[in-house]
Amino acid sequence: MNDTHAALIVRFYEAFQRLDADAMAACYARDVVFSDPAFGELHGDEARDMWRMLAQRAQDFSLTFDDVVADDTTGSAQWTARYVFTQSGRRVVNRIHARFVFADGLIAEHRDTFDLWRWSRDALGVKGALLGWTPLVQNAIRRQAKKGLAAFRAKRGNAN
């Protein structure tokens, strides 16, 4: 166990609990690579801005995390986010497994995995339950997530 890297993961999620996206971003390497089932792969400022957008939009948000493990190069954690999905007003409970790669004392790679169909059932209701497993709906979720991030970045003057 690498206590420095484990502490970095803890610092990241404690900042997330406070919705302090700038403190979360400070845990990332300049050229960080992030990925998850909703946003796909994001790089550098795009990944940092995703957290800023999510923190800014968070409604009735809470986060728990555990099972933090880290060695000299990699780490992982389990985390659960509970929030109201603003587009539908529905309550979401999202259980996520995170994997990390470290470089120079920072997170160089962050990959979150979760069940997008389960998320869509919470976030979208009947439509998500009936069709959330289909590539058509999952691709629409991804397009909407990317579109929302692009609009957020454009408003901030960070669009590339």
Secondary structure, DSSP 8 states (H G I E B T S, - for coil): --HHHHHHHHHHHHHHHTT-HHHHHTTEEEEEEEEETTTEEEETHHHHHHHHHHHHH--S-EEEEEEEEE-SSEEEEEEEEEEEETTTTEEEEEEEEEEEEEETTEEEEEEEE--HHHHHHHHHTHHHHHHTTSHHHHHHHHHHHHHHHHHHHHHHT---
